Amino acid sequence: MSALGLHLKPNGVSAVEIDSNKDSFTLIYSDSREFADFHLDINNSDSIFKYTDKLKEFFYDNKFKTTQVICSLPQNEVFVRTIKVPPMSKKDLDNFIKYESSQYIPLPIEEVTLGYEQMPTDVMDKEKISVLLVAAKKTTVQKYIQIVKQVGLIPLAMEPESLAMTRALGYDRGEGYAELVVDIGIDETLIILSYKSYVVLTRTLPVGDTLLTKTLAQQFNLDTEQANEYKKTYG
């Protein structure tokens, strides 16, 4: 079975087609594109329409075969939190999340799509279990689902980009090992703290490549193109 991993960025898109079997994954095709002078406003219908058209052009120009998609949600549209609860059965944990999660989510529970994942035992607190809560506004999730469908694709699942990124880049090197992933985007930087490849904490900072380029240009009296070349050369 093959599926398409889709990263919908405010100013572009990345996609990778993977074929999976029982024991391995095979890369079929991948590509990405930046949308110059464009930034998606998910709350603006005209912006969504233009973004959808750009996505259609992207897929028309490419060689993806499958239409089945697993799509990431922008981290700033998602609430992620790790909580600790007493040990309990899967059934009891389901009920706890259903009826008690409202105290951890800063939104009315009826307005969000809620999911959770039980994490490995914390070596520093073995008397409790750690649970990763993930919530996103239903209206926001539906807008991204509609974008995917309007492009002619079939959404199988949607998840925060922090979970997808940690699963792709994280590596469990043993008990007690933690990792920090820093993803510098155009306008924002996503910081992910993970433990055994499970997301523990995320933070999104309003600082990205655009501000870095602007700062370099001002500091060294460069134009934008020179500042970009400076970054590529010296890091």
N, C-alpha and C positions, 0 to 999 in steps of 0.2 A: 504494500500500500504506500502510495506517495502522498505527501501533503506539502503545503506551502507555508513557510514561516514568514509572516508579514509584519514589518515594523513601520507603522504609519507615523512619520515625524511631521511636525508642523510645517516644515519647509522642504519636505522630501519623502522618499520611501526607500526601504530596503526589503528585498525579498530573496528567499532561498528555498529551492525545492529539494526535498529529501525523500528518498525511498527507504522504507524500513522493512526488515524481516525479523525473525526471531532473535538473531544474534548480532546484527550490525545495522549501521545506517550508511547509505550511499548518497553522496552529493550529486544531484542531477544538473542543477543550473542555479546561478545566482546573479543578481545585479542590483544596482542602487542608482538613485537619481536625486539630485538636489533641484528644487524648484526656485529658480532665481527670482528675487524680488517678490516673494510670496510667503505668507505666514498664515496657516490655518487658524481661523477663529471658529471653534466648534459650536459656538452659540449664535453664529451668524449664518443664515441660510444661503446667502449669496456666496459667502466664503466656502461653504461646504460644496456648493454646486461647482465652483471653479476648481476646487481640490479634486473632486470626483472626475472632472474632465481631464485633469493632469494625470490622474492614476490610470484612466482608460488609455491615454496615449502611451504611458509607460508599459502597460501590459500588451498593447498592440505591437509595440516595437520589440518585444522580447519573445523568448522561446519556451515559456513555462507551459507545461502540458496539463497539470492538474488544476482543478478549480476549487479544491478543498483547502481551506485556510485556517491556520491557527494564528491569531492576531494579537499583538501586544497593545496594551492601553498605556498612554502617556502617564508617567509617574505622578505628575502634578494633578491628574484627574482621579487618583486612587488614594485611599487611606490604608496604610499598612501599620500594624502594631503587634508586638509580641506580648502576650499575657501569660501569667503563671496561675495554674489552678491545681487543686488537690487531685491525686490520681483517681481515675474513674474509668468506667467501661466506655466503649465507643458509643453505645446508645445513650448513656448519661451525658457524655460530652456533647453529643448532637443536641440534646435537650438544653444543656447549659448554654451553648452558643445561640440557640434559637431564642431563649427567653432572657438571657442575661447580657448579651453582647451590646445592648443599647447603652450600657454604662461606659463602654470603651470607645464607641463610635460617635463622633461629634456631629452626627446628622440623624434625623428621624429614621428609625430602623425600617419603617415601611417605604422609605424613599430610596433605599439602597439595595444593590445586589451584594449578598454577603457570602463569603467562603472562608474556610479555615483549613489549616494543615497542622497536624501534631508533629512537633520537632523532637530531635533526640534528647535524651535525658541530660539535664544540665549537671555537669560534674561538681558544680559549686552549690547546687540545691537539688539533691536527689529526692527530697520529700515532696516535690511538686513536678508537674509536667508543664512544658512550655508549648504554647499554641500560637501559631501565626494567624492573625485575623486580617482579612483583606475585604475592603468594601469600596464600592463605586456607585455613584448616582445611577439609578436605573435609566434616567433620561439621557445621560451621557453615553452609557453603554449602548443604548438603542440607536443613538446617532452614529456611532462607529459601526454598528452592525449594518445599518442602512447604507453607509458609504461602501462597505465591502460588497453588499448585495447589488448595489447600483453599478458596480464595476463588472458584475457578472460572476462573482465568486460566491462560494458557499462557506459561511463561517462555521467551523466546528467548535472552536473554543476561543476565549479571550482571557488574557491575563496581564498583570502589570509587567512593564518592561524590566523591573528589578528582579522578578522571579525568573524570567527568561534569561536575563543576562547572567545571573548567579549560576543557573544550571549549566549554561554554556561555558562560563569561564571558571567557575568554582571547582575546587579539587580538594577532596577530603584527605588530608595528610596525617590524620590521626586524632585521637581524643584531645580536646582542648585547643585545637588549632583554629584560629579565626583568620578571615581575609577581609581586606578592604578593597572595594572596586570603585574607581573614580572614572566617570564617563563625562567628558567635557563636550557639551553640545554647542550649538550656535549661540543660544542665548541663556542656557542654563547648564548647571553642572549637577549631575546625579551622583550622590555618595551612598554606597551600599556596604553595610557591615554584615558579613555572613559567618556562620559557624557550621562546619560540616556541610557546606553547600546549601544551608538554609538561611534565608534572609532573617536577620535579627533586627536591623534598624536601617531606615532610609532617610535621607535628607536631600531636598532639592534647593540649590542655591541660585539666585538670579544673576549668576556670573558665568559667562561663556566665552566662546572664541571671538565673538564680535567685540566684546569689551577688551579682551586681551590684545586684539589687533589695534584697536583705537588707542590703547595705552602705550603700546610700542611705538605707534606713529607719532604720538605727542612727545614721548620721552626722547626719541632719537631723531625727531624732525624728519620723518619719512612719510611718503604717501601710502595709501592703503595697500597697493600692490607690492611696494617695497617691504612693508611691514609683514605681509603674508610670506614673502620670500625669506625674510629674516627668521620667522618661526620655523620654516621648513629646514633652514640651514643650521640653526643653533638650538632648536627645540624650545 
